[in-house]
Amino acid sequence: MTADLPELAEGNFYYQDLGEGRFRSTIHAQGAWNVHEQHMAPASGLLADLLERHQPREDMRMARISYEILGLIPGGEFRIHTTTLRPGRTIELVQAELVAGGRTAIRATGWRMLTSDTGEVAAVEDAAIPGPDECKPYDGSAVWPGGYIRSLEMRVAEGHRPGAGKVWLRTEHPLTDRADSGDFARLMGLVDTANGIAARVPPGKDSYAFPNLDLQIHMYRRPEGEWLGLDNAVSFGRDGIGLTSTVLHDRQGPFGRAEQILTLRRT
């Protein structure tokens, strides 16, 4: 795919905040499939940040975010609109839309839920994975092009193979030049990377492209810290559709799951 290269902001962050819901991407937000697009990962982190900032309540937290990728995400300048779709006393549904070039590129909806003390019955079935200090450095840019992948520090656990793997990620770049986003938004801005950490086939010429059309994140605990762990499995069906399924971790252990539906395209 070819297109004019966008006008990018400059700096060691993913987005320049232009005010009034307007932003401009940097090279660090550049996608892996096309040089003129944004990667879904930092864009989803920015959307998560704005969802959290929209009419916040201390007695609620984000429990699920559903992202629909409605087309290529252009690099450069864009706008984000946030609204409340369903207000409520114990649950709320909020929405954020990323609009670029006159069209909506991503629509994100988030369920905020009332929190309470359920410590006496708390239990998790997802298994822990080796921590980042127990894993080896991994160069994702040897597999994938683009500024976003180059912005990451990655570590891989033993047993990594095509189709499944355990990888830890972090970034030194804040989401915006304001550098005022919290752990939650920063970690949400890494989750979409899951679709590329254990690619079942090599991306590129004479292989397959397998972009995801969505990103669904469910969280039974609010994540913390700078490291995101991905315990990942990739399935390809026989009719051009695949699925990437991931258990999400921070240093304290698993906190939720992510799913990405894939469209398989021969290159």
C-alpha positions in Angstrom: 0.0 0.0 0.0 1.3 3.5 -0.9 0.3 6.9 0.4 1.9 10.2 1.1 3.9 10.2 4.3 2.2 12.2 7.1 3.6 15.2 8.9 4.8 13.9 12.3 5.5 15.5 15.6 9.0 15.3 16.9 10.0 14.1 20.4 10.6 11.1 22.7 6.9 10.4 23.2 4.1 8.8 21.1 1.8 11.8 20.7 1.9 15.6 20.9 -1.1 17.0 22.6 -2.4 19.9 20.5 -5.3 20.7 22.9 -9.1 20.3 22.6 -8.9 16.6 21.8 -6.4 17.0 19.0 -3.1 15.1 18.8 -0.2 14.5 16.4 1.7 11.2 16.2 5.5 10.8 16.3 7.7 8.2 14.5 7.4 6.1 17.7 3.7 5.5 17.0 4.5 4.3 13.4 2.8 1.0 12.4 4.4 -2.2 11.2 2.2 -3.0 8.1 2.5 0.5 6.4 5.0 3.3 7.0 2.3 6.0 6.8 0.0 4.5 9.4 -0.1 4.4 13.2 0.3 1.2 15.2 -2.8 0.2 17.0 -1.0 -0.3 20.3 -0.1 3.3 21.3 -3.4 4.6 19.8 -5.3 2.2 22.0 -3.3 3.4 25.0 -4.3 7.0 24.2 -7.9 6.1 23.8 -7.8 4.2 27.1 -6.3 7.3 28.8 -9.1 9.6 27.5 -11.8 7.1 28.5 -10.4 7.1 32.0 -10.3 10.9 32.1 -13.9 11.2 30.8 -16.2 12.1 33.8 -14.2 9.9 36.2 -15.5 8.4 39.4 -13.3 7.2 42.3 -15.7 4.3 43.1 -15.5 2.8 39.6 -12.7 1.3 37.5 -12.4 0.2 33.8 -13.2 -3.6 33.5 -13.4 -4.0 29.8 -12.4 -2.1 26.7 -13.5 -3.1 23.3 -11.7 -1.6 20.3 -13.1 -1.8 16.8 -10.5 -1.0 14.1 -12.5 0.5 11.3 -9.7 1.0 8.8 -6.1 2.0 8.5 -5.0 4.4 11.2 -3.3 7.4 9.5 -0.2 8.9 11.0 -0.1 12.6 11.7 -2.9 14.7 13.2 -6.2 13.4 14.4 -8.9 14.1 17.0 -10.5 12.0 19.7 -14.1 12.4 20.8 -15.3 11.0 24.1 -19.0 10.5 25.2 -21.0 8.6 27.8 -23.3 6.0 26.1 -24.9 4.6 29.2 -24.7 6.4 32.5 -25.5 4.5 35.7 -25.0 4.1 39.4 -23.1 0.8 39.3 -22.1 0.4 35.6 -21.3 2.9 32.9 -20.5 2.6 29.2 -18.2 5.2 27.8 -16.9 5.7 24.3 -13.9 7.3 22.5 -13.5 7.6 18.8 -10.3 8.4 16.9 -11.1 10.5 13.8 -8.5 11.1 11.2 -8.8 12.3 7.6 -12.5 12.9 8.0 -13.4 9.3 9.1 -13.4 7.3 12.3 -10.4 4.9 12.4 -10.9 3.4 15.9 -14.0 3.2 18.1 -13.4 2.2 21.7 -16.1 1.4 24.3 -15.3 0.8 28.0 -17.4 -0.7 30.7 -16.7 1.0 34.1 -17.9 -0.9 37.1 -18.5 -0.1 40.7 -15.8 -1.6 42.9 -16.3 -3.3 46.3 -14.2 -5.4 48.7 -14.4 -9.1 47.6 -11.0 -10.1 48.9 -12.4 -13.0 50.9 -13.5 -14.8 47.7 -10.8 -13.5 45.3 -9.2 -16.3 43.2 -7.4 -16.5 39.8 -7.1 -19.6 37.6 -4.7 -18.1 35.0 -1.1 -19.4 35.6 1.8 -17.0 36.3 4.6 -16.7 33.9 8.4 -16.1 34.5 9.0 -12.5 35.4 11.0 -10.1 33.1 14.1 -10.6 35.2 14.0 -14.3 34.4 13.7 -13.7 30.6 16.2 -13.0 27.9 16.3 -9.8 25.7 14.4 -10.0 22.5 14.7 -7.8 19.4 11.2 -7.4 18.0 12.6 -5.1 15.3 14.4 -8.1 13.7 10.9 -9.5 12.8 8.8 -6.3 12.5 9.5 -2.9 10.9 8.2 0.4 12.2 8.9 3.1 14.8 6.6 1.6 17.4 8.4 -1.8 17.6 11.7 0.0 17.8 10.4 2.0 20.8 10.0 -1.2 22.9 12.2 -3.1 25.3 11.2 -6.8 25.0 12.2 -9.9 26.9 11.2 -13.5 26.0 10.8 -16.6 28.2 12.0 -20.1 27.3 9.9 -22.1 24.9 9.1 -19.2 22.6 8.0 -20.5 19.1 5.9 -19.5 16.1 2.3 -19.5 17.3 2.9 -19.3 21.1 5.2 -17.4 23.4 5.6 -15.5 26.7 7.0 -12.0 26.3 7.4 -9.0 28.5 7.3 -5.4 27.1 7.9 -1.9 28.4 8.7 1.5 26.9 10.5 4.5 28.1 8.4 6.9 26.0 5.3 8.5 27.6 2.0 8.5 25.7 2.1 12.3 25.2 4.4 15.2 25.6 2.5 16.0 28.8 3.8 12.8 30.3 0.9 12.7 32.7 -0.7 9.4 31.9 -0.8 6.6 34.5 0.2 3.0 34.5 -3.2 1.8 33.2 -3.0 3.8 30.0 0.6 3.0 29.4 0.0 -0.7 29.8 -3.1 -0.6 27.6 -0.9 1.0 25.0 1.2 -2.2 24.8 -1.5 -4.9 24.6 -2.1 -4.8 20.9 1.5 -5.9 20.4 0.3 -9.4 21.3 -0.6 -10.2 17.7 3.1 -10.0 16.7 5.1 -11.5 19.5 4.8 -15.1 18.3 3.8 -14.8 14.7 2.7 -18.2 13.3 4.2 -17.3 9.9 6.9 -14.6 9.1 5.3 -11.3 8.1 6.3 -9.8 4.8 6.6 -10.8 1.1 5.6 -14.3 -0.1 3.9 -15.1 3.2 0.7 -13.8 4.9 -0.4 -10.6 6.5 -2.6 -11.1 9.5 -3.8 -7.7 10.9 -6.4 -7.7 13.6 -9.8 -6.1 13.2 -10.4 -5.6 16.9 -8.9 -5.7 20.4 -11.0 -6.9 23.3 -9.5 -6.5 26.8 -11.1 -7.9 30.0 -9.6 -7.1 33.4 -10.4 -8.8 36.7 -7.7 -6.6 38.4 -6.4 -3.2 37.6 -2.8 -3.5 36.3 0.2 -1.6 37.7 3.8 -0.9 36.9 5.8 -0.5 33.7 6.1 -4.1 32.5 3.3 -5.9 30.5 3.5 -9.7 30.2 1.9 -11.5 27.3 1.2 -15.3 27.5 0.2 -15.7 23.9 -1.3 -18.3 21.5 -2.2 -17.7 17.8 -4.6 -19.9 15.9 -5.2 -19.7 12.1 -8.4 -21.2 10.7 -8.9 -22.7 7.3 -11.1 -20.0 5.8 -9.0 -16.9 6.1 -9.7 -16.0 9.7 -7.5 -16.3 12.8 -7.4 -15.5 16.5 -4.7 -14.3 18.9 -5.5 -15.0 22.5 -3.5 -13.6 25.4 -3.4 -13.8 29.2 -2.2 -10.4 30.4 0.3 -10.0 33.3 2.0 -7.3 35.4 4.7 -8.1 37.9 2.1 -9.1 40.5 0.7 -11.8 38.2 -2.1 -12.2 35.7 -4.8 -9.5 35.6 -6.9 -10.2 32.5 -7.2 -11.4 28.9 -7.1 -10.0 25.4 -8.5 -11.4 22.2 -7.8 -10.2 18.6 -9.7 -11.5 15.5 -7.4 -11.7 12.5 -7.9 -11.4 8.7 -5.4 -13.7 6.9 -4.2 -12.3 3.6 -1.6 -13.9 1.2 1.2 -11.4 0.4 
